[in-house]
C-alpha cells in the first residue's frame, strides 16, 4: 500500500509544476543595438572603474588647489588647579582652587615652499587628463566589443539560415529520390545515402543554432544582464552589399593612431605628471616661508576681576609672525624621494615607448588582415557563384539520369560550404574594418554599427 503524501511533498510538487510555467510566462525583453551600447557603458565594470579613477583624480586636483588656502583654527582650553598659588595682589601664597579658561583663533598660510604647491596642481591636472583619456579608451573598447559581438551574432544567425535552407533542400531532394526509387529509375542505395545526408544536415543545423545561442550568451555576459532573464536582441541592419576595396594607407593609419589613440594620450599625460613628480621632490631643497596670525583671550579666578573684564578687555592678545625655514639635513629623505621620482619617470617613458611600438604593430597587422579579408571576400563571392552554377547543372543532369547521386551530393556540399564561407568572409571583413578603426583611434562612437 502506497504512503499518503505529506503536506510538504504536495507543496514541493506544486512548486515544481509552477516554476517552469512562471519562467515561460516571463516577458521577453527586446534590446536594440543602441540600447546595448548604453547598457554596456552603464554597467560594464571596467568603464565604471575608469569613471571612479577619473573622479579620484578630480578630487586630487581639488585637494592640490586647496593647498593655497590658509589654515584656520579655533581652540578652547580650561583647567581646574588645586594647591598653593601666589596671589600677586596680596603678595602671599595661599591654598586654594583656581580655574583657568582660554580661547584663541589662529591662521597660517604658506607663502613659499619651493613651488611645491604649484607643481602639485600641475601634476594633478595631468593626472586628471590621463584618467579622462583612459576612460575614453575604455569606452571605445567596450563599444567595440559590443559591436564585435553583435557581428558574431549576426553571422551566427546567417549560418542558421544557410543550414535551414540546406536542410529544406536536402529534404526536397529526399522526396524526389523516393519518387525515383518507387518508379525504379534510381537504386535504393541513393535513398539510403540521401537519408544520411538529411540527418547530417539536421546535425549541422543543431550546431549552428547552438553557436547562435552561445553568441547570445556572450552578449548577455558582456552587457551584465540578469542571467535568469529572457532577451531578444534586435540586430541592426548592416549594408554588407556596399563593401568596397581597401582604401587605407599604413602611414596615414599610423599617423592617425599616434595622434588620436586615447590610451597613448593618457600615457603622455602620465609622463607629464611623473616629470612634475620629480619637481615636487626637488622642491624640498628650497626654504619655506609661512605667515602665522593668532588672536585670543583668557580668564582666571586668581585675579580679582570679573570674567567680562578679563576675557573681553584686559587679557585680549594677538600676534603675527613670519617664519623662514632652511632645510639643512633631513636624513637624505629628499635625495631618496628624487631618486624614486626619477625612476618612476623613466618607467613611464619606457611604457610610452613600448605602447608606441605596440600601436605600430597593431595597426600594421590590422591593415594586413583587412587586405587578406578583402581578398577572401572576393574569392568567396566567385566560389559561391561557381558552386551555384555547378549545383544547378548537376541537379539537371541527375534529374535526367546522367549524373550520380555522389556527384550531386558533392555539388550540394560545395554550394553550402561556399555560402557559409561567403557569410564568414563578409562579417570577417566588417570586423577587420572596425578593428582598423579601433587600433587607429578613429572608431566613430556615433556610428559604430555602420
VEXDREN-2710 file (C-alpha; in Angstrom, 1 decimal):
% VEXDREN-2710
k/r/px/py/pz
1/UNK/0.0/0.0/0.0
2/UNK/1.5/3.4/-1.0
3/UNK/2.2/6.0/1.6
4/UNK/0.0/9.1/1.8
5/UNK/2.0/12.2/0.7
6/UNK/2.7/14.8/3.3
7/UNK/1.8/18.5/3.0
8/UNK/5.5/19.4/2.4
9/UNK/5.6/16.9/-0.5
10/UNK/2.5/18.3/-2.0
11/UNK/3.8/21.9/-1.9
12/UNK/7.1/20.8/-3.4
13/UNK/5.3/19.1/-6.3
14/UNK/3.2/22.2/-6.9
15/UNK/6.2/24.4/-6.9
16/UNK/7.9/22.0/-9.4
17/UNK/5.0/22.5/-11.7
18/UNK/4.5/26.2/-11.3
19/UNK/8.2/27.4/-11.6
20/UNK/8.6/26.2/-15.2
21/UNK/5.3/27.9/-16.0
22/UNK/6.5/31.1/-14.4
23/UNK/9.7/31.0/-16.3
24/UNK/7.8/30.5/-19.5
25/UNK/5.5/33.4/-18.7
26/UNK/8.4/35.8/-18.0
27/UNK/8.2/38.7/-20.5
28/UNK/10.9/38.9/-23.2
29/UNK/13.0/42.0/-23.1
30/UNK/13.9/43.4/-26.5
31/UNK/17.3/45.0/-26.7
32/UNK/18.3/47.0/-29.7
33/UNK/21.9/47.8/-30.7
34/UNK/21.8/51.3/-29.4
35/UNK/20.3/50.1/-26.1
36/UNK/23.0/47.5/-25.8
37/UNK/25.6/50.3/-26.2
38/UNK/24.0/52.3/-23.4
39/UNK/23.8/49.3/-21.1
40/UNK/27.4/48.4/-21.7
41/UNK/28.6/51.9/-20.9
42/UNK/26.4/52.0/-17.8
43/UNK/27.1/48.6/-16.4
44/UNK/30.5/47.4/-17.6
45/UNK/32.8/47.1/-14.6
46/UNK/35.9/48.4/-16.5
47/UNK/34.1/51.5/-17.6
48/UNK/32.8/52.1/-14.0
49/UNK/36.4/51.6/-12.7
50/UNK/37.6/54.2/-15.2
51/UNK/34.9/56.6/-14.1
52/UNK/35.9/56.1/-10.5
53/UNK/39.5/56.7/-11.3
54/UNK/38.6/60.0/-13.1
55/UNK/36.6/61.1/-10.1
56/UNK/39.5/60.2/-7.8
57/UNK/41.9/62.3/-10.0
58/UNK/39.5/65.3/-9.9
59/UNK/39.3/65.0/-6.1
60/UNK/43.2/65.0/-6.1
61/UNK/43.1/68.2/-8.2
62/UNK/40.7/69.9/-5.8
63/UNK/42.9/68.8/-2.9
64/UNK/46.0/70.3/-4.6
65/UNK/44.3/73.6/-5.2
66/UNK/43.3/73.7/-1.5
67/UNK/46.9/73.9/-0.5
68/UNK/46.9/77.6/-1.5
69/UNK/44.2/78.3/1.2
70/UNK/45.1/79.3/4.7
71/UNK/44.5/77.1/7.8
72/UNK/42.0/78.4/10.3
73/UNK/41.7/77.1/13.8
74/UNK/39.7/77.9/16.9
75/UNK/40.7/76.4/20.2
76/UNK/39.3/76.5/23.7
77/UNK/41.0/75.1/26.8
78/UNK/40.1/75.1/30.5
79/UNK/41.6/73.8/33.7
80/UNK/41.0/73.5/37.4
81/UNK/44.0/73.6/39.6
82/UNK/44.3/72.5/43.3
83/UNK/47.1/73.6/45.7
84/UNK/49.3/76.5/46.6
85/UNK/49.3/79.6/44.4
86/UNK/50.9/83.0/44.7
87/UNK/48.4/85.9/44.7
88/UNK/50.1/88.9/43.2
89/UNK/47.6/91.5/44.6
90/UNK/48.1/90.3/48.1
91/UNK/51.8/89.3/47.8
92/UNK/51.4/85.9/49.5
93/UNK/51.0/82.2/48.9
94/UNK/47.6/80.7/49.6
95/UNK/46.0/77.3/49.4
96/UNK/43.0/77.5/47.0
97/UNK/41.3/76.0/44.0
98/UNK/41.7/78.1/40.8
99/UNK/40.0/77.9/37.4
100/UNK/41.5/78.9/34.1
101/UNK/39.9/79.4/30.7
102/UNK/41.4/80.5/27.4
103/UNK/40.4/80.6/23.7
104/UNK/42.1/81.7/20.5
105/UNK/41.8/81.9/16.7
106/UNK/44.8/81.1/14.7
107/UNK/45.6/81.2/11.0
108/UNK/48.6/80.2/8.9
109/UNK/49.3/80.4/5.2
110/UNK/52.2/79.2/3.1
111/UNK/53.9/82.0/1.2
112/UNK/56.6/79.9/-0.5
113/UNK/57.6/76.3/-0.3
114/UNK/59.9/75.8/-3.4
115/UNK/57.0/75.9/-5.9
116/UNK/55.7/72.6/-4.4
117/UNK/52.1/73.7/-4.4
118/UNK/52.3/75.0/-8.0
119/UNK/53.9/71.8/-9.2
120/UNK/51.4/69.7/-7.3
121/UNK/48.4/71.4/-9.1
122/UNK/50.1/71.0/-12.5
123/UNK/50.7/67.3/-11.7
124/UNK/47.1/66.9/-10.7
125/UNK/45.9/68.5/-13.9
126/UNK/48.0/65.9/-15.9
127/UNK/46.6/63.1/-13.8
128/UNK/43.0/64.2/-14.5
129/UNK/43.8/64.4/-18.2
130/UNK/45.3/60.9/-18.1
131/UNK/42.2/59.5/-16.3
132/UNK/39.9/61.2/-18.8
133/UNK/41.7/59.7/-21.8
134/UNK/41.8/56.2/-20.1
135/UNK/38.1/56.4/-19.6
136/UNK/37.6/57.4/-23.2
137/UNK/39.7/54.4/-24.4
138/UNK/37.8/52.1/-22.1
139/UNK/34.5/53.3/-23.6
140/UNK/35.9/52.7/-27.1
141/UNK/37.0/49.2/-26.0
142/UNK/33.6/48.3/-24.6
143/UNK/31.7/49.7/-27.6
144/UNK/34.0/47.9/-30.0
145/UNK/33.4/44.6/-28.1
146/UNK/29.6/45.1/-28.2
147/UNK/29.8/45.8/-31.9
148/UNK/32.0/42.8/-32.5
149/UNK/29.7/40.5/-30.5
150/UNK/26.7/41.8/-32.5
151/UNK/28.6/41.0/-35.7
152/UNK/29.3/37.5/-34.4
153/UNK/25.6/37.1/-33.5
154/UNK/24.5/38.3/-37.0
155/UNK/27.0/35.9/-38.6
156/UNK/25.6/33.0/-36.5
157/UNK/22.1/33.9/-37.5
158/UNK/23.1/33.9/-41.1
159/UNK/24.7/30.5/-40.7
160/UNK/21.5/29.2/-39.2
161/UNK/19.6/30.5/-42.2
162/UNK/22.0/28.7/-44.5
163/UNK/21.7/25.4/-42.7
164/UNK/17.9/25.7/-42.6
165/UNK/17.8/26.3/-46.4
166/UNK/20.2/23.4/-46.8
167/UNK/18.0/21.1/-44.7
168/UNK/15.0/22.1/-46.7
169/UNK/16.8/21.4/-50.0
170/UNK/18.0/18.0/-48.7
171/UNK/14.5/17.0/-47.7
172/UNK/13.2/18.1/-51.1
173/UNK/15.9/16.0/-52.7
174/UNK/15.0/13.1/-50.5
175/UNK/11.3/13.3/-51.6
176/UNK/12.5/13.4/-55.2
177/UNK/14.7/10.4/-54.8
178/UNK/11.9/8.5/-53.1
179/UNK/9.8/9.1/-56.1
180/UNK/12.6/7.9/-58.4
181/UNK/13.1/4.8/-56.4
182/UNK/9.4/4.0/-56.4
183/UNK/9.4/4.0/-60.2
184/UNK/12.7/2.2/-60.4
185/UNK/14.7/4.9/-62.1
186/UNK/17.2/5.2/-59.1
187/UNK/18.7/2.5/-56.9
188/UNK/17.6/2.2/-53.3
189/UNK/21.1/3.0/-52.2
190/UNK/20.6/6.6/-53.3
191/UNK/17.6/6.8/-51.0
192/UNK/19.6/5.5/-48.0
193/UNK/22.5/7.8/-48.7
194/UNK/20.2/10.8/-49.0
195/UNK/18.5/9.9/-45.7
196/UNK/22.0/10.0/-44.2
197/UNK/22.6/13.4/-45.8
198/UNK/19.3/14.7/-44.3
199/UNK/20.4/13.6/-40.9
200/UNK/23.8/15.3/-41.4
201/UNK/22.0/18.5/-42.4
202/UNK/19.9/18.3/-39.3
203/UNK/23.1/17.9/-37.2
204/UNK/24.7/20.9/-38.9
205/UNK/21.5/23.0/-38.1
206/UNK/21.7/22.0/-34.5
207/UNK/25.3/23.1/-34.3
208/UNK/24.5/26.4/-36.0
209/UNK/21.7/27.1/-33.6
210/UNK/23.9/26.2/-30.6
211/UNK/26.6/28.6/-31.8
212/UNK/23.9/31.3/-32.1
213/UNK/22.8/30.6/-28.5
214/UNK/26.5/30.8/-27.4
215/UNK/26.9/34.2/-29.1
216/UNK/23.7/35.4/-27.4
217/UNK/25.1/34.2/-24.0
218/UNK/28.3/36.1/-24.7
219/UNK/26.3/39.3/-25.3
220/UNK/24.3/38.8/-22.1
221/UNK/27.5/38.5/-20.2
222/UNK/29.1/41.5/-21.9
223/UNK/26.1/43.7/-21.1
224/UNK/26.0/42.4/-17.5
225/UNK/22.3/41.4/-17.9
226/UNK/20.4/39.2/-15.4
227/UNK/21.2/35.6/-16.4
228/UNK/17.7/34.5/-15.4
229/UNK/16.1/36.9/-17.8
230/UNK/14.8/36.3/-21.3
231/UNK/16.1/38.6/-24.0
232/UNK/15.6/39.2/-27.7
233/UNK/18.4/41.1/-29.4
234/UNK/17.2/43.2/-32.3
235/UNK/20.0/43.0/-34.8
236/UNK/21.0/46.2/-36.7
237/UNK/20.7/46.3/-40.5
238/UNK/24.2/46.3/-42.0
239/UNK/24.9/47.4/-45.5
240/UNK/27.1/44.5/-46.3
241/UNK/26.5/44.9/-50.1
242/UNK/28.3/48.2/-50.0
243/UNK/31.7/46.7/-49.1
244/UNK/34.4/48.2/-51.1
245/UNK/38.1/47.6/-51.8
246/UNK/40.6/48.7/-49.1
247/UNK/41.3/52.4/-49.2
248/UNK/43.6/52.6/-46.2
249/UNK/47.3/53.5/-46.2
250/UNK/49.6/52.3/-43.5
251/UNK/51.4/55.7/-43.0
252/UNK/48.1/57.5/-42.7
253/UNK/46.8/55.0/-40.2
254/UNK/49.9/55.2/-38.1
255/UNK/49.8/59.0/-38.1
256/UNK/46.2/58.9/-37.0
257/UNK/46.9/56.4/-34.3
258/UNK/49.8/58.4/-32.8
259/UNK/47.6/61.5/-32.8
260/UNK/44.2/60.1/-31.7
261/UNK/44.7/57.0/-29.6
262/UNK/43.3/57.8/-26.2
263/UNK/45.5/55.4/-24.3
264/UNK/48.6/56.9/-25.9
265/UNK/47.4/60.4/-24.9
266/UNK/46.7/59.1/-21.3
267/UNK/50.3/57.8/-21.0
268/UNK/51.7/61.0/-22.4
269/UNK/49.7/62.8/-19.6
270/UNK/51.1/60.4/-17.1
271/UNK/54.6/61.2/-18.3
272/UNK/54.0/64.9/-17.7
273/UNK/52.7/64.0/-14.2
274/UNK/55.8/62.0/-13.5
275/UNK/58.0/64.8/-14.6
276/UNK/56.3/67.2/-12.2
277/UNK/56.6/64.5/-9.5
278/UNK/60.4/65.0/-9.8
279/UNK/60.0/68.7/-9.4
280/UNK/57.8/68.2/-6.4
281/UNK/60.5/66.1/-4.8
282/UNK/63.2/68.7/-5.6
283/UNK/61.1/71.5/-4.0
284/UNK/62.1/70.3/-0.5
285/UNK/65.6/71.7/-1.1
286/UNK/64.2/75.2/-1.1
287/UNK/63.5/77.2/2.1
288/UNK/59.9/77.7/3.2
289/UNK/58.2/80.9/4.2
290/UNK/55.0/80.9/6.2
291/UNK/52.8/83.7/7.7
292/UNK/51.0/83.0/11.0
293/UNK/48.4/85.0/12.8
294/UNK/46.6/84.4/16.2
295/UNK/44.2/86.2/18.4
296/UNK/42.7/85.2/21.8
297/UNK/41.9/85.9/25.4
298/UNK/41.9/84.2/28.8
299/UNK/40.3/84.2/32.3
300/UNK/41.4/83.1/35.7
301/UNK/39.8/83.5/39.1
302/UNK/43.1/84.3/40.7
303/UNK/42.7/87.9/39.6
304/UNK/40.0/89.9/41.4
305/UNK/38.4/91.0/38.1
306/UNK/35.2/89.8/36.6
307/UNK/35.1/87.4/33.6
308/UNK/33.9/90.1/31.2
309/UNK/36.7/92.5/32.3
310/UNK/39.4/89.8/31.9
311/UNK/38.2/88.0/28.9
312/UNK/36.9/90.8/26.8
313/UNK/39.2/93.6/27.9
314/UNK/42.5/93.1/29.7
315/UNK/43.6/89.6/28.6
316/UNK/43.0/90.0/24.9
317/UNK/46.1/89.5/22.9
318/UNK/47.1/88.9/19.3
319/UNK/50.2/88.0/17.3
320/UNK/51.5/88.0/13.8
321/UNK/54.6/86.2/12.7
322/UNK/56.7/85.3/9.6
323/UNK/58.8/82.2/9.7
324/UNK/61.6/81.3/7.3
325/UNK/62.9/77.7/7.4
326/UNK/66.0/76.4/5.7
327/UNK/66.5/72.7/5.3
328/UNK/69.9/71.6/6.4
329/UNK/69.8/67.8/6.9
330/UNK/66.7/65.6/6.6
331/UNK/68.4/62.2/6.8
332/UNK/68.7/62.1/2.9
333/UNK/64.9/61.9/2.6
334/UNK/64.8/64.5/-0.2
335/UNK/67.5/62.8/-2.1
336/UNK/65.8/59.4/-1.9
337/UNK/62.4/60.9/-2.9
338/UNK/64.1/62.5/-6.0
339/UNK/65.6/59.2/-7.0
340/UNK/62.3/57.4/-6.7
341/UNK/60.5/60.1/-8.7
342/UNK/63.2/59.8/-11.5
343/UNK/62.8/56.0/-11.6
344/UNK/59.1/56.4/-11.9
345/UNK/59.6/59.0/-14.7
346/UNK/61.9/56.6/-16.6
347/UNK/59.4/53.7/-16.2
348/UNK/56.6/55.8/-17.6
349/UNK/58.9/56.8/-20.5
350/UNK/59.6/53.2/-21.2
351/UNK/55.9/52.3/-21.1
352/UNK/55.3/55.1/-23.6
353/UNK/57.9/53.7/-26.0
354/UNK/56.5/50.2/-25.6
355/UNK/53.0/51.4/-26.3
356/UNK/54.1/53.2/-29.5
357/UNK/55.7/50.0/-30.7
358/UNK/52.5/48.0/-29.9
359/UNK/50.3/50.6/-31.7
360/UNK/52.5/50.4/-34.8
361/UNK/52.4/46.6/-34.7
362/UNK/48.6/46.5/-34.2
363/UNK/47.9/49.0/-37.0
364/UNK/50.2/47.2/-39.5
365/UNK/48.7/43.7/-38.6
366/UNK/45.2/45.1/-38.8
367/UNK/45.9/46.5/-42.2
368/UNK/47.3/43.3/-43.5
369/UNK/44.4/41.3/-42.0
370/UNK/42.0/43.7/-43.7
371/UNK/43.6/43.2/-47.1
372/UNK/43.6/39.5/-46.7
373/UNK/39.9/39.6/-45.6
374/UNK/39.0/41.6/-48.7
375/UNK/40.7/39.1/-50.9
376/UNK/39.0/36.2/-49.1
377/UNK/35.6/38.0/-49.6
378/UNK/36.2/38.4/-53.3
379/UNK/37.3/34.8/-53.7
380/UNK/34.2/33.6/-51.7
381/UNK/31.9/35.5/-54.0
382/UNK/33.4/33.8/-57.1
383/UNK/33.4/30.5/-55.3
384/UNK/29.7/30.8/-54.5
385/UNK/28.8/31.9/-58.0
386/UNK/30.6/28.9/-59.5
387/UNK/29.2/26.5/-56.9
388/UNK/25.6/27.6/-57.6
389/UNK/26.1/27.1/-61.3
390/UNK/27.6/23.7/-60.7
391/UNK/24.8/22.6/-58.4
392/UNK/22.2/23.6/-60.9
393/UNK/24.0/21.7/-63.7
394/UNK/24.3/18.5/-61.6
395/UNK/20.7/18.8/-60.5
396/UNK/19.5/18.9/-64.1
397/UNK/21.8/16.0/-65.0
398/UNK/20.7/14.0/-62.1
399/UNK/17.0/14.6/-63.0
400/UNK/17.6/13.1/-66.4
401/UNK/19.8/10.3/-65.1
402/UNK/23.2/11.4/-66.5
403/UNK/24.7/12.2/-63.1
404/UNK/25.1/10.0/-60.0
405/UNK/23.9/10.8/-56.5
406/UNK/27.5/11.1/-55.3
407/UNK/28.2/13.9/-57.9
408/UNK/25.0/15.7/-56.9
409/UNK/25.8/15.3/-53.2
410/UNK/29.3/16.7/-53.6
411/UNK/27.9/19.7/-55.6
412/UNK/25.4/20.4/-52.9
413/UNK/28.1/20.2/-50.1
414/UNK/30.3/22.5/-52.1
415/UNK/27.5/25.0/-52.6
416/UNK/26.6/25.0/-48.8
417/UNK/30.2/25.4/-47.9
418/UNK/30.6/28.3/-50.4
419/UNK/27.5/30.0/-48.9
420/UNK/28.9/29.6/-45.4
421/UNK/32.4/30.8/-46.4
422/UNK/30.9/33.9/-48.0
423/UNK/28.9/34.8/-44.9
424/UNK/32.0/34.2/-42.8
425/UNK/34.2/36.3/-45.2
426/UNK/31.7/39.1/-45.2
427/UNK/31.5/39.6/-41.5
428/UNK/35.2/39.0/-41.1
429/UNK/35.8/41.9/-43.5
430/UNK/33.4/44.1/-41.4
431/UNK/35.2/43.1/-38.2
432/UNK/38.6/43.8/-39.7
433/UNK/37.4/47.2/-40.8
434/UNK/36.1/48.1/-37.3
435/UNK/39.4/46.7/-35.9
436/UNK/41.4/49.1/-38.0
437/UNK/39.3/52.0/-36.8
438/UNK/39.7/50.8/-33.2
439/UNK/43.5/50.4/-33.4
440/UNK/43.9/53.7/-35.3
441/UNK/41.8/55.6/-32.7
442/UNK/39.3/56.6/-35.4
443/UNK/36.3/54.5/-34.3
444/UNK/33.2/56.6/-34.7
445/UNK/31.2/56.1/-31.5
446/UNK/28.1/57.6/-33.0
447/UNK/28.1/55.2/-36.0
448/UNK/29.9/52.2/-34.6
449/UNK/27.5/49.7/-36.1
450/UNK/27.7/51.1/-39.6
END
